[in-house]
Amino acid sequence: MAYDNLDIALKNPAIESCIVCVPHHLHEEYVVKILNLQKHVLLEKPIAHSLASAGKIIQTAKEKKLSSAFMIAEQMDFLPVISNIKKLSLPISYRFNDFSTYYPTGWRTKLEQSGGGVMLDLGIHYVSLAIKLFGPIESHKKTIKCYLDNGEIPSHEQLGLTHKNGIKGQIEVAWRQKFNARKIEVVTDESCFYYRPGSRFAKLGPLPQFVCFRSANGRRQMMQEYLRRCQDSRRGIESEDTLKALAVVL
């Protein structure tokens, strides 16, 4: 059954869970409404277009945590390769790149609706991942390399990060590229770990040792975790790390 009205759809008691994929500035309105009706929510990243909206979403999720699960669809957190990166000893630095052929249109080209550019829309995946892998961020510096034609929305951004444990990182993301290119690279005292998201293979060490994974992305693992939260009364909710990642990219 299809609906063209959210309020009518939410009145259906058979609907227990909602996946919210709407423009960023509508996240707060939709998520708060759904959670208040005691239904579960899987929200497309980023959590919101502003820190204020993100705070209201998290507060509502905390208030409704006994009746409703809330989770952000960060599939990159569930990449099979992540467990390999966590096992690396003494990481020194990392570099995450994501260059996309995607050409944004519509609401993504309007700052009041999108909240930001490519770093908010695409780079937040990598900022969230960096916090989970390497710990809290002490300082950061963002450089805008290019804007969309309207001069309002950044289409190519670079972010330099320093974590509290001294690990340094660089995240660079861009839209409107000639081809898609993604890279996750982590340098340690002894070796280098290199991986292209979407691939089933990673390269480890100065003499390449290839690591094979059963799946190339974390979508299935992410959905399994979401279903677990829907069924488990001890549900976790997105909180401090989510707000910290958003603050870095805005």
Buried (B, 14 or more C-beta within 10 A) or exposed (E): EEEEEBEEBBEEEEBEBBEBEBBBBBBBBBBBBBBBBEBBBBBBBBBBBBBEBBBBBBEBBEEBBEBBBBBBBBBBBBBBBBEBBEEBEEBEBBBBBBBBEBEBEEBBBBBEBBBBBBBBBBBBBBBBBBBBBBEEBEEBEBEBEEBBEEEEBBBBBBBBBBBEEEBBBBBBBBBBBEEEEBBBBBBBEEBBBBBBBEBBBBBBEEEEEEBEBEEBBBEEBBBEBBBEBBEEEEBEBBEEEBBBBBEBBB
